[in-house]
Amino acid sequence: MNRSMIHNALLIAAVGVAGMIGSALCSSDVRAADASKSVDVAQGKPTGPAQSRSYHFIRAVAVDPRTPGVIFVATDNQGLLRSLDGGATWNLANAGLKNYLVYDVKISSATPNRLYAATWGGGVYQSDDSGVSWREINDGLGNTAAGALALRFDAPTRREILDVETSIGVYEGRGEPPVWRPISEGLRGWNGPQFQSLILFETAAPALYLGTERGLYTRALKTDGKARGWKEVAALKGKRVSALAGDAANGALYAGTVADGGLFISRDGGATWNAATGGLEKLWLRAIALHPVRRGLLYVATGAGVWKSDDGGETWTVLTDGLTDPDVRALAIDPAAPDRLYAGTHGALFRSDDGGAIWTKLEGLPFDPVEKQSTAIDAQTIPPAIPPTGPLSGPQPGPSTRPTPPAAFAKCNQCHGWTDPALNQKPTYWRTASNRRNWRATVTRMSEGTTISPEEQAQITAFLDRYTTPEPSHPQAAPKSSLPPKR
Ligand code: HEC
């Protein structure tokens, strides 16, 4: 194996890891990511253990507050799953999705049947029929590696504002479809690769909180809805903040970390912070769920089960009865029946009907082998991204009116099969989101550490700018690309 082959293998692994956000920090996860993303380019299909094993981290669970029993699950490799009967039966809910690495799903509280989903590489999607169908809302979004979503209601316009955290900063989307603008001022000192969590802390002085690989940031929102820049929370400087929750009623804020001291609690709206004790200190936290009515009752998802406190985090009980996989990645409370909880792990979903005392694994989640996923997504008639350029035995794109990519574009495949039509048919690889944007910043950022010359960069940028030429029927503000380049 020559040096460049080794390089390629490592780079493919690196993107798999990057795509796993928090989980990338665990060495067994790194292997899982690596295996699930290795691809035999000649065959155009994934190779290795990914075919037989499942790598379906459950990333997020959302329970509909309006319609009892309606649950959505965001997964790493399967896209979205939906149950209409409290988890007894499940279906894939991916119609319209072009990317199955779904990291977050949020239910609108302003509009019935409306949902948003964040995908890593495919940007943001919206559904107005409770997950039956999805459409991209990426036009103007300058970065499509999206992780967490936060929704807030803007009283003056009586509209919901959607905030999305991406791999290079946060965007705010207002209007229908959302007009995106970057809100990353103050994150300039940041040089970590990933953000992980984003919440709205809706007190009298509402603020956004953003958890990153290197600390916690907060951004005050003026009452007129106009936001100021981000400020780092000094007490959590440098910590990997993977989970956030806030209780506006008593000013309590909770920040969970990964390998950085467990859970941190503020009881004064973020002014001062203390580490929770009682055994959480060494654990990796993935999610925090607050009881909607009982103040001080909260649950945290850790690598060692679900932990519960009913005194605001002073004392803790471990809940693992029936939880056959203790590595819990996602957690949700049914807002309409708050003794009911859902816990998502590496390929399984559990339900408790008694506040977490006993858990039951839900069967029938339609986790398909990778090949089947590919068939499912092929059936969605995704327009071919790029005409085939090599011998590919995977599904061939049909006749294409797309421009031919410059040869150097193939170099982008060192890390992700983004420019390869066969790989681009696979749910877990990047796809071109039709998001009118200025590609220069992305291409420059992506070219770092490769042999892509400035001339080749210019060709790739020109190609991508043509490729995503906006549809005239889609009115949109001018794309902004003022984000700082990755260091
Ligand atoms: C050195 C490895 C590497 C190479 C080479 C690479 N990428 Fe990426 N790419 C990544 C990683 C890691 C991410 C996710 C984190 C991020 O956004 O920085 C990503 C994310 C992306 C995204 C989603 C984020 C966005 O801005 O919408 C796009 C699009 C993208 N890459 C395009 C490209 C293009 C075009 C090229 C070739 C010029 C390329 N990449 C080359 C590693 C790479």
Residues whose N, C-alpha, C, O or C-beta is under 5 A from the ligand:
A	BS01	HEC	V15 A18 G121 G142 N143 T144 A145 S167 K411 C412 Q414 C415 T442 V443 M446 S447 E448 G449 T450
